[in-house]
Amino acid sequence: MAAYRSQATQNLRLASVAASTDADRNAVWLLGSELNNMNKLNQRFLDANQSMTYVATDALKGDPLDQKIVNLRSPLAAMASSGQFVDDGSCQ
């Protein structure tokens, strides 16, 4: 996961440098928020693994952090397809 995290962080930095409009900066914030949430969730599972804590197969079911990540799918997909940032309220 470290290689993916490193690549995502680098790409987010590049997007941040390239952001020139308010919409661009909002999109970078949204992407950064998503990356942060994914890193938190990843760390939770790494910690459980290191402490040899059992993780149920349905551990993500109803998990608030996982729901945040899932809820950003639509706005990110819309942004990618349209090239425009639109805050639909689901990103908060």
N, C-alpha and C positions, 0 to 999 in steps of 0.2 A: 504494500500500500504506500510505502514511503516514496517510491518512484512516481506513482500517480499523483500523490499530494504535492511533491516537488514540482512536477510539470504543471499542475493546476495553479499553484501559487505563482510560478513564473509567468504563466499566461495571463493571470489576473493582473499582475504588475504591468505587463505590456498593454493590456486593455486600459488600465488606469492612466498610463502615460499618453495613450492615444485619445483618451476621452477629451472632447473639445466642446461639447454642448451639455446643457443640464440633463437632457435625456441620456446622453452617454454616461455621465457621472451617476445618474440614478441606476442605470443598467449595471455599472461596475459595482455599485453598492449592493444591488440585488444578487449579483454573482458572488460577491464576497460573503454575503450573509449565508448563501447556500453552501459555499465552501466551508465556512465556519461551523455550520450545523453538521455537515458531513464529517468534519474533523472531530467534533465532540462525540458523535455517535460512534465513530471508529475507535476513539480513545476508550470509550466505555467498554467496548468488546475486547480491546487489547488488555485493559486492566482486569477484566473478568478472566481472560485467558491466563494472564500472568499469576493471578491469585488462585487459579484452578477452581474458579467458581462455575457452577453449572449454569449454562444458558439454555433455556427451553427453546424448542424449535419455533415456538410462536412468540418469542420475546419482543418482536417488533409490533405485534398486534396491539393497537391502542396506545402505543408509545407516543407521547406528545412530541418529542424531538423528531421521530420518524415522520409523524404527520406534518410537521413543518416542512420537512424536505419534500414529501410527496405533494403538498399543496403548492409548491413552487413550480411543479412540472408545467402546468398550463401557462402561467405567465412567461416562463422561460421559453417554452415552445412558440408562443405567440410572438415574443420578441425576436426569436431567431428567424421565424418565417417572414415577419413583416419588416424587420430592420428598425423597428420603433419600440421605445419603451412606453408601456402603458401600465400604470398602477391601477390594478383592478380591486385593490383592497385585500387580496388574499396573501399579500407578502408581509403583512405586519405581524 
